[in-house]
Amino acid sequence: MELLYNNIFLEHETGSHPENKKRLDAFKHLPNTHYPNAKEWLSLVHTETYIQQVEKACADGKWLDMDTITSAHSFLAATAGVGLAMRAMEEKAFAIMRPPGHHAYPDKASGFCLFNSVAIVAQYLVNDGKKVLIFDFDGHLGDGTEAIFYNTDKVLFWSLHQYPAFPGNGYVNEIGTGAGKGYSINIPLPSGSGDDIFLKAIQEFMPIAEQFKPDVVAVSAGFDAHLYDILLGLRVTGSTYYKIGAMLKERFDHVFAILEGGYNLEYMPKSVHNFLAGFNGRPIPFEEVPTTSGWKVWEGFDMDLQALFSQLAPYWKL
Ligand SMILES: [Zn+2]
């Protein structure tokens, strides 16, 4: 797995907002990867009205909601992100990009996200007859992605996230609807959850991901569950991201990743490199001392885990 990058993403100007262009400083030395024109793919998940609304807001430099800033070239950058995500899918690569996408709904911007890149690529694959696992280990729920695929069994959406936290939903009882029942897996993590809980949450549900037999695995790779991230209270270290990379490589043939959140300017890039090294079978570049969760945190996690098992038992072998 290689990193794909383009300096077009620096054109999305957000000033001193936590989601700003400094997040990509550590990747600026990478060559500019060519990306396909993605404008026609936006409507795979977004409404035409919304696409036009975003284009106009960017031209006017208006905010799309109280968290989501735009600037003159934001439409260009967000569309380029979709293009680079598509290229990452084709090349089994990791797209280093911004703005992130997983909070974006078909008709609504949210949580710093304009277009839902991972959902657009997944829908493109579904239209091609493929089954897609979206594994979202960003510390927030990818609520836009979840909503987009809530009633389909062609996409398994699996998210680990702090709960309660932004965007508010993502509890264990959200398992999908209609044909999609059992195909949304929400693992709520109490604030204070460390490496031990994060890894257990992955190990317990990996059997479902394998039973689903996805043709493609799309990783919404956000790194704001990290101990030193500024937005959340999770306590995951970079060593865990290394292990996640290795676990995915061991189990699946076609994996690609796109950058979602991660706001610590030092530890987000280190975590990306750890994930990549784990996936590529190289030694860990930035080892950290593992964190353990307190008993109270474990107690809350275990209760939710049992509740989630009983929600999913009718649909999967656990
Ligand atoms: Zn996030």
Residues whose N, C-alpha, C, O or C-beta is under 5 A from the ligand:
A	BS01	ZN	D138 G139 H140 G222 D224 G261
